Amino acid sequence: MSASRFNFDAAPWDLSTFKGRLKYFFWVTDPRLCLADDKTLDEAKNLRNQWRSGQEPKDVKLEQIMRAKQLYESAFHPDTGEKQNLFGRMCFQVPGGMVITGVMLSFYKTTTAVVFWQWVNQSFNALVNYTNRNANSPLTNTQMGVAYGSATLAACFTAIKFKSFLAKHSGPFMQRYVPFAAVAAANCVNIPLMRQNEITEGVDVLDENGNKVGTSRVAAVKGISQVVLSRIIMCAPGMLLLPAVMERLCNKSPWILRNTWFHAPFQTIGVGCFLTMMVPTACAIFPQLSSIQVSTLEKAEPRCYEQIKTTCKGNLPALVYSNKGL
């Protein structure tokens, strides 16, 4: 395939299959992309714009265009085209998530430590959610503040209550799972609140050709639910398996039990290994374009159904699609 025939806006793999989506997200969430400086990113965006307008250099190679596409899609917002904050990019999920999660798994014994690191984690999550927001449904500063505060309170409340419950009804080992319970609860609060305008106002639904045919709140709820589940799955293996590994190592090795300084680095590296696999896997579980049957909208959301019927002039598609976000 020549560079002149390369479709910059199409994915290099079939995104209708899990395998294709997995390859794509391994490609676009590669942590090494965090090392690209602003100059490199701007050059990638410039090459993208040149190619899309048919004004790319004559000697440009397909490899250069593919690299520009990878850099652009890892660092620029798909709706606005603006460069995203480095710490909010999906390619930063592995280095950022591994440090915070590793520390949370290591410092869980005191309420102060639990509350502090849950606050740090929710600050990071809020930045990620804002960076990857649907720019067509912007939040006010007040709404963002409420979402951030509510998620932090939910995480801290869950962590404290769960820790208290386990202290009374189980041994010290089960308290290692306090961070996961708090993170899962916070995700159920943070993401819907950060994307509340999509729920109240609806998201664009498209036909199979990408044409907008209406707006749907039902589609928004479905997409956000999938994102919440994906985020929980993303962190689950590391946060569920590493506590058991750490407990076993402490029981088997007096050196590890005695040298507590080793715990945080070991668990951080362990989380990094899990996240390297789980970030693209979790992103790939559900198609980026979430489908919904028009017959379902007819019953659940008559307003949207009427919009589709009017736009399509009676030629109703069986399915419509919406971007679920990340």
NUPAMAR-601298 format. One record per residue (C-alpha): residue in one letter; x, y, z. Coordinates in steps of 0.25 Angstrom, whole numbers. Each point is the difference from the previous one (the first is absolute). Layout:
<pts>
 voro     X     Y     Z
    A     X     Y     Z
...
</pts>
This chain:
<pts>
 voro     X     Y     Z
    M     0     0     0
    S     6    14    -4
    A     0    12     9
    S   -10     7    -9
    R   -10   -10     2
    F     1    -1    15
    N   -13     4     7
    F     5     8    12
    D   -14     0     7
    A    -2   -15    -1
    A     6   -10    10
    P    12    -9    -5
    W    -8   -12     6
    D   -15    -5    -1
    L    -6     7    13
    S   -13    -8    -2
    T     8   -12     7
    F     6    -1    13
    K    14    -4    -6
    G     0    12    -9
    R    -3     9    12
    L    10    -6     9
    K    11     2   -11
    Y    -4    14    -2
    F     0     4    15
    F    13    -7     2
    W     5     9   -11
    V    -6    13     5
    T     1    -1    15
    D    15    -4    -1
    P     7     6    12
    R    12     4    -8
    L    -9    10    -7
    C     1     9    13
    L    14     3    -4
    A    -4     7   -13
    D     3    15     2
    D    -9    11    -5
    K     8     3   -12
    T    -1   -15    -5
    L   -15     0     3
    D    -2    13    -7
    E     7    -5   -12
    A    -9   -12     0
    K   -12     8     1
    N     5     9   -12
    L     3   -12    -8
    R   -14    -5     3
    N    -6    13    -5
    Q     8     0   -12
    W    -3   -14    -4
    R   -15     2     2
    S     0    13    -9
    G     8    -7   -11
    Q    13     9     3
    E     9   -10     6
    P    15    -1    -5
    K     2    -8   -12
    D    10    -9     6
    V    -8    -3    13
    K     0   -15     3
    L   -11    -9     6
    E     8    -2    12
    Q     1    15     3
    I   -15     1    -2
    M    -3   -12     9
    R     9     6    11
    A    -6    14    -1
    K   -14    -7     2
    Q     5    -8    12
    L     5    13     6
    Y   -12     8    -3
    E   -10    -9     5
    S     8    -2    13
    A     1    14     3
    F   -11     9    -6
    H   -15     0     3
    P    -8    -7   -10
    D   -11    11     0
    T     8    13     2
    G    13    -4    -6
    E     7     7    12
    K    12    -6     6
    Q    -4    -7    13
    N     7     1    13
    L    11   -10     1
    F    -5    -6    13
    G   -14    -2    -5
    R     4    -7   -13
    M    -3   -15     0
    C    14    -3    -4
    F     4     5    14
    Q   -10   -10     7
    V    11   -10     2
    P    11     9     7
    G   -10     9     7
    G    -9   -12     5
    M    11    -9     4
    V     6    10     9
    I   -13     4     7
    T    -5   -14     1
    G    13    -5     5
    V     0    10    11
    M   -15    -3     3
    L     3   -15     2
    S    12     3     9
    F    -6    10     9
    Y   -14    -4     4
    K     2    -3    15
    T    -3    14     6
    T   -13     8    -3
    T     9    12    -3
    A     8    -7   -11
    V   -13    -6    -6
    V    -7    14    -1
    F    13     7    -5
    W     3   -10   -12
    Q   -15    -1    -3
    W     0    15    -2
    V    12    -1    -9
    N    -6   -11    -8
    Q   -13     7    -2
    S     8    13    -4
    F     7    -8   -11
    N   -13    -7    -4
    A    -7    14    -1
    L    11     5    -9
    V    -1   -13    -9
    N   -15     1    -1
    Y     0    15    -3
    T    11    -2   -10
    N    -8   -11    -8
    R   -13     7     2
    N   -10     2   -11
    A     3    14    -4
    N   -14     1    -6
    S    -6     0    14
    P     9     9     8
    L    -1     1    15
    T     0    13     8
    N    10     2    10
    T   -10    -2    11
    Q    -4   -14    -6
    M    14    -4    -1
    G     2     4    15
    V   -12    -8     4
    A     5   -12    -8
    Y    14     0     6
    G    -5     3    14
    S   -11   -11    -1
    A    10   -11    -5
    T    10     4    10
    L   -10    -1    12
    A    -6   -13    -6
    A    14    -6    -1
    C     4     4    14
    F   -13    -4     7
    T     0   -14    -7
    A    15    -2     4
    I    -3     4    15
    K   -13    -8     1
    F     6   -12    -7
    K    13     1     9
    S    -8     1    13
    F    -9   -12    -4
    L    12    -9    -4
    A     7     4    13
    K   -12    -5     8
    H    -4   -12    -9
    S    13    -5    -6
    G    15    -1     1
    P    11    10    -5
    F     1    -7   -13
    M   -14     5    -5
    Q     3    14     3
    R    10     0   -12
    Y   -13     0    -9
    V    -4    14     6
    P     6     8   -11
    F    -7    -8   -11
    A   -14     1     6
    A     3    15     2
    V     4     2   -15
    A   -11    -9    -5
    A   -10     9     8
    A     6    13    -5
    N     0    -4   -14
    C   -15    -2     1
    V    -2    14     5
    N    12     8    -7
    I    -3    -4   -15
    P   -15     2     0
    L     1    13     7
    M    12     5    -9
    R    -9    -4   -12
    Q   -14     5     6
    N    -3     9   -12
    E     0   -12    -9
    I   -10    -7     9
    T    -9    12     1
    E     1     6   -14
    G     3   -13    -8
    V    11    -3    -9
    D     0     0   -15
    V    -4   -13    -7
    L     4    -3   -14
    D    -4    -9   -11
    E    10   -11    -6
    N     5    11    -9
    G     4     9    11
    N   -12    10    -2
    K    -6     6    12
    V   -15    -4     1
    G    -3     4    15
    T     4     1    14
    S    -2   -10    11
    R     1    -1    15
    V    -2   -15    -1
    A    13    -1    -8
    A     7     9     9
    V    -3    -9    12
    K     4   -12    -7
    G    13     5    -5
    I     4     6    14
    S    -4   -13     7
    Q    10    -7   -10
    V    11    10     4
    V    -3    -2    15
    L     1   -15    -2
    S    13     1    -9
    R     7     9    11
    I    -3   -10    11
    I     5   -12    -9
    M    12     8    -3
    C     5     1    14
    A    -6   -13     6
    P    11   -11    -3
    G    11     8     6
    M    -8     5    12
    L    -6   -14     3
    L    12    -9    -3
    L    11     8     5
    P    -5     0    15
    A     0   -15     0
    V    14    -1    -6
    M     5    10    10
    E    -6    -7    11
    R     6   -13    -4
    L    13     6    -2
    C     0     6    14
    N    -4   -14     6
    K    11    -7    -8
    S    11    10     2
    P     4     6    13
    W     9    10    -7
    I   -12     5    -9
    L    -9     1    13
    R    11     8     7
    N     5     9   -11
    T   -13     8    -2
    W     7    10    -9
    F     0   -11   -11
    H   -15    -1     0
    A    -4    13    -8
    P    11    -2   -11
    F    -4   -14    -2
    Q   -15     2    -1
    T     2    12    -9
    I     8    -8   -10
    G   -10   -11     1
    V   -12    10    -2
    G     8     5   -12
    C     1   -14    -6
    F   -15    -2     1
    L    -4    14    -5
    T     9    -2   -12
    M    -9   -11    -4
    M   -13     5     6
    V    -1    14    -5
    P    -1    -4   -15
    T    -9   -12     4
    A   -10     8     8
    C    -1    10   -11
    A    -2   -11   -10
    I   -11    -7     7
    F   -11     8    -6
    P    -1     6   -14
    Q     3    15     0
    L   -13     2    -8
    S   -10    -6    10
    S   -12    -5    -8
    I   -15     1     4
    Q   -12    -6    -7
    V   -10    11    -5
    S   -11    -9     5
    T     5     1    14
    L     0    15    -1
    E   -14     0    -5
    K    -4    -6    13
    A    10     6    10
    E     2    14    -7
    P   -11     4    -9
    R     5    14    -2
    C    13    -5    -6
    Y    -8   -10    -8
    E    -8    11    -6
    Q    13     8    -3
    I     5   -12    -8
    K   -12    -3    -7
    T    -1    15    -5
    T    15     0    -4
    C    -1   -13    -7
    K   -13     4    -7
    G    -6   -14     4
    N    12    -8    -4
    L     3    -5    14
    P    14    -7     2
    A     0   -12     9
    L    11     6     8
    V     6    13     4
    Y    13     3     6
    S     6     9    10
    N    15     3     5
    K     1    -6    14
    G    13     7     3
    L    11    -6     8
</pts>
